[in-house]
Structure formats: structure tokens, C-alpha cells
Amino acid sequence: MALEALIIFLIIGAIAGWLAGQIMSGGGFGLIGNIILGIVGAFVAGWLLPRIGLYIGGGYIGDIVNAVIGAVIVLFVVGLIKRA
């Protein structure tokens, strides 16, 4: 992975994690936690969304939307685990 791709990946992860923290009340784990949450969310969305037939356009905006959807799913699951 090129350095530029890694930086873009981290920026998209940070944006997606922050947005997911804003969408889910009480969510958010700080800057580093949100970056990790966004990256994990991007992987989850990349795996899950095509399997359910949901395709969001390409480009950086599409990547951010996918990562936010995945991060919200991850944040929801983490919230369920915390309550148990």
C-alpha cells in the first residue's frame, strides 16, 4: 500500500468514525478510537453491503458513506455488547 493510500484510508476512517459517533448518541471513543472504528466499519461495510445487494457509488464520498454505515453497525454491536 502506498503512503498516499494509507493516509487517505486513515482520513476516511477518521471522518467515518466521527460521523458514526455523531449519529449514534453516546457513541464515540475519542480521536484514535473513532479512526479505528471507521476503519473497522469500512471493512464491515465492504463485506456486508454487497452481500445484501446495496451498492453505493464510487469515489471518496461513496467510500465515506460506506464506512459510516459500517461504523454505525459496529458501534451498535459494541453498544449491545457493553449492555450485556
PASEBA-1860 file (N, C-alpha, C; in nm, 3 decimals):
! residues 84
1> MALEALII> 0.086/-0.117/0.000/0.000/0.000/0.000/0.090/0.123/0.000 ~ 0.061/0.213/-0.088/0.139/0.335/-0.098/0.107/0.426/0.021 ~ 0.198/0.515/0.051/0.181/0.605/0.165/0.059/0.694/0.146 ~ 0.037/0.741/0.024/-0.079/0.827/-0.002/-0.209/0.751/0.023 ~ -0.215/0.626/-0.020/-0.336/0.545/0.000/-0.360/0.521/0.149 ~ -0.255/0.500/0.225/-0.268/0.480/0.368/-0.320/0.606/0.437 ~ -0.269/0.721/0.397/-0.314/0.848/0.455/-0.462/0.872/0.422 ~ -0.502/0.848/0.298/-0.641/0.865/0.258/-0.730/0.768/0.334
9> FLIIGAIA> -0.684/0.645/0.350/-0.758/0.543/0.424/-0.780/0.589/0.569 ~ -0.678/0.644/0.631/-0.691/0.693/0.769/-0.783/0.814/0.778 ~ -0.776/0.902/0.680/-0.863/1.020/0.681/-1.009/0.978/0.664 ~ -1.035/0.887/0.571/-1.172/0.837/0.552/-1.219/0.766/0.678 ~ -1.132/0.689/0.740/-1.168/0.622/0.865/-1.199/0.720/0.976 ~ -1.121/0.827/0.985/-1.145/0.929/1.088/-1.278/0.999/1.066 ~ -1.306/1.037/0.943/-1.432/1.104/0.911/-1.549/1.011/0.939 ~ -1.538/0.887/0.894/-1.648/0.791/0.915/-1.669/0.762/1.063
17> GWLAGQIM> -1.562/0.747/1.138/-1.575/0.722/1.281/-1.637/0.839/1.354 ~ -1.596/0.961/1.317/-1.653/1.080/1.380/-1.802/1.092/1.348 ~ -1.838/1.071/1.220/-1.978/1.079/1.181/-2.062/0.972/1.252 ~ -2.008/0.853/1.264/-2.081/0.746/1.332/-2.099/0.781/1.479 ~ -1.999/0.842/1.541/-2.012/0.886/1.679/-2.117/0.994/1.695 ~ -2.133/1.079/1.594/-2.235/1.183/1.598/-2.375/1.125/1.575 ~ -2.384/1.025/1.488/-2.513/0.964/1.456/-2.565/0.883/1.575 ~ -2.478/0.804/1.635/-2.517/0.720/1.748/-2.495/0.799/1.876
25> SGGGFGLI> -2.602/0.834/1.945/-2.586/0.913/2.066/-2.511/0.831/2.172 ~ -2.420/0.898/2.237/-2.338/0.830/2.337/-2.225/0.751/2.277 ~ -2.216/0.750/2.145/-2.109/0.677/2.078/-1.985/0.762/2.070 ~ -1.883/0.707/2.021/-1.758/0.779/2.006/-1.658/0.736/2.112 ~ -1.537/0.720/2.070/-1.432/0.670/2.156/-1.308/0.758/2.151 ~ -1.324/0.885/2.122/-1.208/0.971/2.106/-1.154/0.963/1.965 ~ -1.053/1.041/1.937/-1.000/1.050/1.800/-0.945/0.916/1.752 ~ -0.856/0.856/1.827/-0.795/0.729/1.785/-0.900/0.619/1.779
33> GNIILGIV> -0.987/0.615/1.878/-1.094/0.515/1.877/-1.186/0.532/1.758 ~ -1.217/0.657/1.724/-1.303/0.682/1.609/-1.234/0.644/1.478 ~ -1.106/0.667/1.467/-1.033/0.626/1.346/-1.038/0.474/1.333 ~ -1.012/0.406/1.442/-1.016/0.259/1.439/-1.157/0.210/1.407 ~ -1.257/0.275/1.470/-1.396/0.239/1.444/-1.431/0.260/1.297 ~ -1.387/0.370/1.239/-1.414/0.397/1.097/-1.347/0.298/1.005 ~ -1.225/0.259/1.038/-1.154/0.161/0.955/-1.222/0.025/0.964 ~ -1.256/-0.017/1.085/-1.327/-0.144/1.102/-1.462/-0.136/1.031
41> GAFVAGWL> -1.529/-0.021/1.043/-1.657/-0.002/0.975/-1.644/-0.011/0.824 ~ -1.535/0.040/0.770/-1.513/0.032/0.626/-1.499/-0.114/0.581 ~ -1.428/-0.193/0.660/-1.415/-0.335/0.628/-1.549/-0.407/0.639 ~ -1.623/-0.377/0.746/-1.754/-0.440/0.766/-1.848/-0.404/0.650 ~ -1.852/-0.276/0.615/-1.939/-0.233/0.506/-1.896/-0.293/0.373 ~ -1.765/-0.301/0.350/-1.716/-0.360/0.226/-1.750/-0.507/0.214 ~ -1.764/-0.574/0.326/-1.801/-0.714/0.324/-1.953/-0.733/0.323 ~ -2.025/-0.655/0.405/-2.167/-0.678/0.427/-2.256/-0.619/0.318
49> LPRIGLYI> -2.232/-0.495/0.280/-2.324/-0.426/0.189/-2.340/-0.496/0.054 ~ -2.234/-0.543/-0.012/-2.257/-0.615/-0.139/-2.335/-0.744/-0.121 ~ -2.324/-0.807/-0.004/-2.396/-0.932/0.019/-2.546/-0.910/0.034 ~ -2.586/-0.790/0.077/-2.730/-0.763/0.088/-2.782/-0.685/-0.034 ~ -2.695/-0.666/-0.132/-2.736/-0.603/-0.257/-2.738/-0.452/-0.256 ~ -2.665/-0.390/-0.163/-2.661/-0.245/-0.154/-2.527/-0.197/-0.211 ~ -2.534/-0.119/-0.319/-2.415/-0.066/-0.382/-2.422/0.086/-0.383 ~ -2.324/0.148/-0.320/-2.318/0.293/-0.315/-2.207/0.336/-0.409
57> GGGYIGDI> -2.228/0.446/-0.480/-2.135/0.494/-0.582/-1.990/0.499/-0.538 ~ -1.905/0.511/-0.634/-1.762/0.513/-0.608/-1.713/0.650/-0.567 ~ -1.585/0.663/-0.561/-1.524/0.789/-0.522/-1.511/0.800/-0.371 ~ -1.456/0.911/-0.328/-1.431/0.929/-0.185/-1.561/0.946/-0.106 ~ -1.659/1.011/-0.163/-1.786/1.029/-0.093/-1.854/0.894/-0.072 ~ -1.855/0.811/-0.173/-1.911/0.676/-0.160/-1.836/0.594/-0.057 ~ -1.703/0.608/-0.055/-1.623/0.537/0.045/-1.656/0.583/0.186 ~ -1.676/0.713/0.203/-1.709/0.766/0.336/-1.848/0.717/0.378
65> VNAVIGAV> -1.944/0.720/0.286/-2.079/0.674/0.319/-2.076/0.526/0.356 ~ -2.004/0.444/0.280/-1.992/0.303/0.314/-1.929/0.284/0.451 ~ -1.821/0.355/0.477/-1.752/0.342/0.605/-1.839/0.389/0.721 ~ -1.918/0.494/0.700/-2.008/0.542/0.806/-2.115/0.436/0.835 ~ -2.172/0.378/0.733/-2.272/0.272/0.753/-2.210/0.157/0.832 ~ -2.092/0.116/0.791/-2.024/0.007/0.863/-1.989/0.046/1.005 ~ -1.944/0.170/1.026/-1.907/0.214/1.160/-2.029/0.224/1.252 ~ -2.143/0.265/1.197/-2.265/0.268/1.276/-2.305/0.126/1.317
73> IVLFVVGL> -2.291/0.033/1.225/-2.321/-0.107/1.258/-2.228/-0.157/1.368 ~ -2.098/-0.129/1.354/-2.001/-0.172/1.455/-2.030/-0.105/1.589 ~ -2.062/0.024/1.587/-2.092/0.096/1.710/-2.217/0.040/1.777 ~ -2.316/0.004/1.698/-2.438/-0.056/1.751/-2.407/-0.191/1.818 ~ -2.326/-0.272/1.753/-2.290/-0.403/1.809/-2.209/-0.385/1.937 ~ -2.116/-0.290/1.937/-2.036/-0.265/2.057/-2.127/-0.217/2.170 ~ -2.227/-0.135/2.140/-2.324/-0.091/2.241/-2.403/-0.207/2.298 ~ -2.441/-0.302/2.213/-2.512/-0.420/2.261/-2.424/-0.504/2.352
81> IKRA> -2.298/-0.517/2.317/-2.205/-0.596/2.398/-2.180/-0.529/2.532 ~ -2.169/-0.397/2.533/-2.148/-0.323/2.658/-2.266/-0.340/2.753 ~ -2.387/-0.345/2.700/-2.506/-0.357/2.785/-2.518/-0.497/2.845 ~ -2.466/-0.596/2.777/-2.481/-0.734/2.825/-2.392/-0.765/2.942
END
